[in-house]
């Protein structure tokens, strides 16, 4: 009886596999699995929103660009252009100091991506990302203590006079208030007591 062609083919395949295994064992060969190289990470440049900031009382808040960078990227510049009521108050600055108020801010970042070929970087042309947003700078709370505004006077918002030599504080309605040269001025009695002062008796 003549064997079927499919049966013959399967037999030959099994014999070839057996011979390959035997050869591997005879020559000490180790089978290896080829792992494909990992793809290079994609360059990511994202301009993020600047969050609301609070300026210290009587001062300014510092604002900088917020940019997230990942992968083969070289950043050339990160700048801010700021407008208030349509008027430019800062242009192409790396950082700005802003008083409390409402602003329009444009963040601009320039960068180049690159690939590594034969150990050397090959850069792309310069690219850019921009983002415009509204930004609010809040006014910080007044501090509990202040310096005198003159030899005899405290700020209106911190009227309590502290005499450093006696460590006594005087309220505006007390007898020696006008005759006291303040070395410290306080917004509240609690603040004066926390600084180590005691209240004048009259």
Buried (B, 14 or more C-beta within 10 A) or exposed (E): EEEEEEEEEEEEEEEEEEEEEEEEEEEEEEEEEEEEEEEEEEBEBEBEEBEEBEBEEEEBBEBBBBBEBEEBBEEEEBBBBBBBEEEEBBEEBEEBEBBBBEBBBBBBBBBBBBEEEEEEEEEBEEBEBEBEEEBEBEBBEEBBBBEBEEEEBBEEEBBBBBBEEEBBBBBEEBEEBEEBEBBBBBBEEEBBEEBEBEEBEE
